């Protein structure tokens, strides 16, 4: 008997991790709606423009998806921005930019999804966090704080709505080679040397790739991970598992 394809919404899909996640769900046979500020062109994906900080726009898109497809099975909250500044150098505008996307945006999308998923009695929300939530990156004060909030919200959704048939988990990627990672390395006096040193500190011998995160997200959203909820899954090549003063 043929199974009905999952209907999936992925935010922040114009590049990097979000794009890889959308591509993975397409490869798995899902119906994928990609939402981002910048256009996303991926075979088999329907792209919709979206600013996740706009609650009315988020509610309208989720309603459109449910009206068109009859349901919304999986949501991946990946949209995010970063500002490479210490707390002392961070302006109010910087704070608003990061928090509006990384926290308010996750809240808007998750809230809209939960309201629809509760009606259908099932659904999975996967939030893309960061190891920066628990191991702060230098010069990214507000980004670190925003990812801590994502982890806390993930737990709240899981405990409040588990009995509605909704699972919520988060992934915490470490250093994954994307444009955002490049921006962080560019803060160093010698970006190439900083990148090489960071790679050498990973026990697996390399930095992450967007596909590494996409594979984990796909599994967590599947029925095989049906007992996983309220947890944060670190995917960092073992970087956070080691003592910071241990010898390589």
Steps between C-alpha positions, in 0.01 A plus 500: 500500500639838402561744782392863486801731463573721799431869458802694620570869561865606524601859574825670410563295187689736274838345583699281737327273750146600407553427134653161580205413724248586229694294247511203735125501558439519125731202452296312760182564301345772715296796382724792591420867539810717540461841661765770510560867431716422198376278215574129523527296183501127574350237272179366648464779758237772516654827618307766688640837609489539877630722776464280809490806727164595342240299692217575258708381205595182683139423594389563141762268354423216738129540427572496127701178530227326700225625269689376193639171629252416773764476774842603622709213631848640559640846564870578506585836655833582338479872421768688689740793495808593697681818595873467565534733800574485871234613746671838544494567127146374436241767422129484569449457125740204496314342790163545333626357170628179657221446751223582252617224266663242725252509789185684398509328160528152652217590737275624219553197277473247782185663637328500162603139443390379844155650456451309174674180613287490813189490283632207297640321805856460380809686389872550549691824552877501466677817610850570375701633791875507551771381734537874568205464738718318751854576382513869408679611186724803540365826364142380447331588828141541386517205260611279789209624711249447220598138458463441873143626468435256214599208720272618783206549263556152355458344843190710573329395177578135563355489851198719429392333178623142515151379590371682192704254293777751432870431542754779520877455491800715418832440332808688615748513213860579574722659238341432164656649188245760393505872426423569866803298611717684250384831648606386846844389380544831322517667841843342555825672406576202275169339395667211315715413800200527733301265278783247485547510877129448559493205266796343681310520830220276373551135600342380175766692308275739312242773531134431441315511171139615457410145399611373842232710666239423234544127556448537873193720455343252259542217750369702795192595300433138404292239681825321589565779750148485640620490863725805462347821629620792708863415434785688334725290278855627467659441159852635514753232410579446867631854553301570817562157650866564571675696774608844377850440642552145377780422258405394148 
